[in-house]
């Protein structure tokens, strides 16, 4: 299963959040410890270490383990190893979601999402193998900027081409 779609959710003053059902279904499929028994909690790994972007990146538990394994396999002298370890492993949190989809975001995650002053809204944006958890205002601004940019500057699609055709086309180069 893959993450897809866009869902909004409210975060209250203490960080409680209800994760959308379609997101939970992907998380359940990607969590080998989740069995669906009463009281069972599915895991979502949120990596918040890349401050260049306003969003936090979320992974299934198994997906994050694959990333951690790939980082661990890098040569210790490879400069990517230290940076990726910091951004994706060290600066990540595993949150547990109950059977009703409820979880609590830590103060660190709420601060990173700009929710330090209390409640607010976030956007879950599915990206296939991962998701992005955006502050609502930042997501809206990114969408507006994309809509305002000339299509020729932002699109990988050629005139008259649909997404499937673009995937079949060989990259230029």
C-alpha angles and dihedrals in degrees: 000000000000135000113253142159133033124273131178123215136180122238114203127215094275094046100261112156134175111220113219116257096241090054091049091052091057091046091051091052090049099048113083092192094055111098101165094243119148109282092018114142124206119218130235119187114211118194111199102168103104105085093180088084132053094225136075118230119231130201138181111254091251092046092053091048089055090052092048090050091051091049091048089052092059118102109265088234092056106106090218090064096065096041095046092045089054097045101038107026110022094040098047136097131203112220124192121223121204125224090269091055096253125141139153123240114218121242089254092056093045090050091049089052092049094250096123092119094058136272127012145139131278133191125225106209114188116219103176107259093023141018136225121227107206134184103248095240093050092049091050091049092050091049092049092049091050092049091050095050118094108261093233090061098049108030129087088197118099121223110290093007125123127211095264091053090050091053091052093049118095114244117255117253 
